[in-house]
Amino acid sequence: MMNVLTGEADLYLCSDGTETYVAKIYRRKVAIREEVIEKLQSIDFPYVAKMYATGEIDGYPYEILPYYKNGSLQGKKFLYQQLKSKIIPALNEGLKVLHDNGIIHKELKPSNIMLADNGEDVALIDFGISSIREDGNTVIVTRTGMTPEYSAPETFKNLFLSESDYYSLGITLYKLHCGHTPYAQMSQDEIEQFISVQKLPLPKNMKDELKVLISALTYQDITNRKNKFNPNRRWGYEEVLTWCVGIKQPIPGETVDTATVSGDIRPYKFLGETYTDKNKLTDALAEHWNDGKKQLFRGLLSAYFKGFDAEIAGFCMDAEDEVERGDEDLIFFKTLYRINTIMTKFVWKVGY
């Protein structure tokens, strides 16, 4: 047996007399989804570990996989140039192949990236909790097997997308460069709360180009993910490919679409009108008091502001929590003034 820590399976070295392989025998009788196995067996790509064979031993599933003598990237650190020239392009291509085959990895992290025998190339492994994508996403009932430190915000709500793997890629690159994740020593609940309102903190001494990439990969808002022309969307395959060749791109969350926005906020639709000015939006929310409260307490405002103003998103989320034990009109009133700090007129149950 190999001396490798894994909670889901036992690993054994085996050989056909010529090559050495790894036999992975799962400890659960239902471990990897059949549809994922079928897809993986059809993939022959250098940056995705080949699944040579599968079967059962005493009712427990097994896989025959390549043996990587250099082990995984867990515990290893890399210079910026090493990441840019080898690791990032390989992982980007590996994810593309998986996604093109409808597979969402769900557990991308250093321990699931193997270093090839040449000491330079890498390959993705461990598809035990992977899913087949349906209509661009997959929703599952349980998050068993997830590592919170590497998980995208939407996955805490059981929404898994190809973009979720790219968020994990961003955290993985942070770990490979810094030696730790940005959420080291934080609990799952603390991580979930932090990433819902905060932008990922990056070290001052990190190279600017890498900061851009990690920030873009860990961009929270997935509202515009299907609009390829909207710069405020989490980066995926094409953007990473463009970054690798040194072409500058708009950074999500820091770019406003001037063709559609003439005010100080992104377009917000409320009662048939579109608002791009914070003053006009808060005025409209106040003038339609009951409808405005619904926007706040149903989480619509917090979801909207998360994409570009974490502080205001936090104010809205505080209001959502407070309303369970307080006066909703008073909380709505106070929140309007927190959203728009320069609002001077008094508003209270306008249009009530």
Secondary structure, DSSP 8 states (H G I E B T S, - for coil): ------SSEEEEEEESSSSEEEEEEESSSS-S-HHHHHHHHT--BTTB----EEEEETTEEEEEEE--TT-BSTT----HHHIIIIIHHHHHHHHHHHHHTTEE-S--SGGGEEE-TTSS-EEE---TT-EE-BTTEEE-S--TT--GGG--GGGGGTEEEHHHHHHHHHHHHHHHHHSS-TTTT--HHHHHHHHHH------TTS-HHHHHHHHHHT----TTTT-TT-SSS---HHHHHHHHTT-----TTS---TTT--SSS--EEETTEEE--HHHHHHHHHHTHHHHHHHHHTTHHHHHHHTT-HHHHHHHHHHHHHTTTS-HHHHHHHHHHHH-TT--S--SSTT-
